[in-house]
Amino acid sequence: MTIKEINNLIEEAQSLKQITQAFTQIASSKLKRIRSGVLKNRDFFKELSNIFVLINIIAKDRKIVPLPKNGKTLSLVLTSNQRFYGKITNELIEFFLVQVSKIRSDKLIIGKAGIESLKSVNYALSYKHMILAGDFPTNEEFLTLSGYINPYSKVLVFYPQFLSVLVQKPIIVDINQSEGQVGLETQVPEELVTLIRNFIIEPEVKIMVDFFDSQIKILLLEAAFLEAELARTASRLISMDNAQNEAQKYLDTQEGLLLNAQRSIQNSRILETIAAMKKSSF
């Protein structure tokens, strides 16, 4: 390999390193911006989810019939339209395939990455897909999603959850807080449920049930999108940092080759000089 070719490779490696540095800085800035907000909102959405459960329990106890549903389950997968998120999408899709094989449900895949992942494994079962304008839905897109998921009796949302900058894991949440989920996920004490049964509640439970069904469910879905965005940003930060390290290793290798090539040329010139001196001395 010539010195010119090595220099070209070094320039390419330097460009790659600069690109990964830029992506790392962007991901780090974005992570700092959304992390505190998401972590603060977790407690709020957890309490909101518990209230949703409590309303459902009270409504069932008082024999209040909720809005009619179709009796079906929807499995909703939140992925990105973009790459450069490391292995987080593949792990989410693998988790989804394992879990969805155990239940009968309709399937909706959101994001190009999830659609491409299912195509890559030749997924044979039917599913619908939706590609949003960005990774986080607009108000209009939330309205479209609301209209799509409202008829379902159970809505299982699959998304990656942020545990730390280094750890993200796929999880599944039932945003309808259906009966099977109540006993598993709720933090509402049974004593509180018993106590509330003895009180008159305002507004009427039926009004609260209808409100939660049409509004709070979308807020819980919004929380899932925010969690997914935080997890993907952390995954991108780690992925870009690894790419930056690999670019530096490649750059070091090419600079070593350049140094060896330059030394080889210098040695050749020295040998030529010595040979010329010896020749002239005779």
WOGIFEN-V453377 format. One line per field, one symbol per residue. phi: phi as a letter, one per 30 degrees, with the letter a starting at -180 (. if undefined). burial: b if it has 9 or more other ideal C-beta (glycine too) atoms within 8 Angstrom, else e. A space follows every 10 residues. Layout:
phi: ???
burial: ???
This chain:
phi: .ddddddddd dddddddddd dddddddddd dddcdddddd dedddddddd dedddddddd dchdddedbd icccccccbc dccicicddd dddddddddd dcbcadbbcc jddddddddd chdcddacbb cddbdcdded ddddddddde dddbbcccad cdcaecbbbd bbbcddhded dedccdcddd dddddddccd cbdeeddddd dddccdeddd dddddddddd ddddddeddd dddddddddd dddddddddd dddddddddd dddddddddd dd
burial: eebeebbebb eebbebbeeb bebbeebbeb beebbebbee beeebbebbb bbbbbbbbbb eeebebeebe ebbbbbbbbb beeebbebbe bbbbbbbebb eebebbbbbb bbbbbebbee eeeeeebebb ebeebebeee bbebbbeebb ebbbbbbbbb bbeeeeebeb ebbbbbbbee bbeebbebee ebbeebeeee beeebeebbb bbbbebbbbb bbbbbbbbbb bbbbbbbbbb bbbbeebbeb beebbebbee bbeebeeeee eeeeeeeeee ee
